[in-house]
Amino acid sequence: MTFGLTFEKLLLIGLIAVLIIGPERLPRAAESFARLVRKAGEYLRDTKSRMREEMGPELDDVDWRKLDPRQYDPRRIIRDALFEEPQPATPAAVAATIAEPVAPRTAPPVFDAQNRPPFDSEAT
C-alpha cells in the first residue's frame, strides 16, 4: 500500500520538513521518525505472530487471494452463470421432484349462530 505517494511526493514532503524543522533539529527528528517506524514494524510483527499462535497452523493453509473481495466481478459471475452448459437431470433428481399424491381436501366448516368459530379470549 503506497497510499498514492510517489517518489516525487515523498521528496517534496521531505523538502518541506527540512525547511520547517530546520537543519539543527533535523537529526533528532529523523531519529524519532526512525524510532516510530521501527516500533510500528515491531507492532506489526508481534500482531502477526500472535495471530499465528491464536489461529494455529491452519492460518498458513488459508488462500488469502481467494478471499479478496476485489476478485468478485458481478458481470463475470452472471456471464459465467448464463453461458454454462446445463447439467442433464439424473433419474434420482427427477424422482425427488415428483410430488406424492395429496389427500383430497375436505369442505371448510360452515359457521352460523349455533356453530360459532373458535374464540380465544386471550388474543388481542
Secondary structure, 3 states (H helix, E strand, C coil): CCCCCCHHHHHHHHHHHHHHHCCCCHHHHHHHHHHHHHHHHHHHHHHHHHHHHHHCHHHCCCCCCCCCHHHCCHHHHHHHHHHCCCCCCCHHHHHHHCCCCCCCCCCCCCCCCCCCCCCCCCCC
